[in-house]
Amino acid sequence: QVQLVESGGGLVQPGGSLRLSCAASGFTFNKYPMSWYRQAPGKERELVAAITSAGGITEYGDSAKGRFTISRDNAKSTVYLQMNSLKPEDTAVYYCKADFGGIAYWGQGTQVTVSS
């Protein structure tokens, strides 16, 4: 079955960096776009970044532009989110998502907390 397993979250000080990973299995990873979303307490889930199947095209939410970078390694069936210059407002649970066959698949999420 489809599995998406996020890792790399944690507690970081403002201005710091984290790299999130999402290991995928159960589907042909290199055929589908992937994306990262986040959800802060009391807020709706929002798009952070997305990447096409071959990695040639990326898209970012306004909050991520200029600070975050999405990438993927199709040989490892893994998508990454490099987050730099983190701010307290980046605190959220971060989820990776795969869309195919008309279904959205989500990982369990990884908590990112930005605090001094």
N, C-alpha and C positions, 0 to 999 in steps of 0.2 A: 504494500500500500504506500501511498505518498507520505513521506515524512520530511518535515522541515525542522531542523534543530538549530536554534540560535545560540550563540555564545559570545563572550567578550564584554558583557556589560559589567557594571560595577560603580563604585564611588570614585569620583574624580573632582579635583578642584577646578574652579572657574579658570578658563584659559588653557586647560589641559586637553589631552587627546585620548581617544579610545578607538579601537578597531573592532567592529562587530563582524562576526562570521555567521553564515547560515549554510549548513550542510544539507544538501537535498538528496533524496533517494526515492525510488519507486516510480520514476518517470524519466523520460529522455530529456535530461536537463538542458542540453545544448540546443533544443528546438524551441524553447519558450522564453519569453521575457520574464524578468524577475523584478521585484520591487521591495522596498522597505517602507514601513509605515510606523507611526508611533502614536501612543495614546497617553496623555497626561491625565491625572485624576480630575474628574469632573468635566473633561473635554472630549470631543469626538475624535475618533481615530483619523489621522491625517497622513497624506502621502509625504514621505521624506525624499525618496529618490527611486528612479526606475531605470532599467537597462534592457536593451534589446537582446535577443538570443545570442548574437555573436559579439555583443559588447560594443558595437560601433556607435550606438546612439544612447545618450543618457538624458534624463529629465530630472529636475529637482524642484521640490517645493520651495516657496519663497524663504522659509526659515533656514533652509539648508544651503542655499546658493552662496558660493564663495568660501564655504567652510567645510562642507562634507563632500566626499567623493565615493561614488558607487563603482564597483568593479566586479568582475567575475572570472573564475578559472573553470572553464568547462571540463578540463581534464580531471579536476577534483570535484566537480558538481557542487561548487561552493560560490556563493555571492558574498561580497564584503561591503562594509560601509565604514570608511575612514572618516572619523569626526574630529575636527580640529577646532581650536578656539571655542571650546564648549562654554555654554552659559547656563546659569541656573534654570532658565526657561526651557532648556533642552531636556530637563528631567522628565522621564516618561518610560513606559514599557515600549520597547522597539520590537516590531514583528517583521518577519519576511513573509512574502506572499508570492505564490505561483498561480497563474491563471491558465487553464487549458480545458478543453472539452466543456466550456460553459460553466466551469466550477472554479471557485476561488479556494485555494488551500492556504492555510495559515500555520505558522509555527506557534510554539507556546509562548514566545516572547522572552526578552531579556531586559532586566531592569537597568536603566542608566540613571544615576543620581549625580547631579552636579552641585556641589556644595562645598563651602569652606569650613 
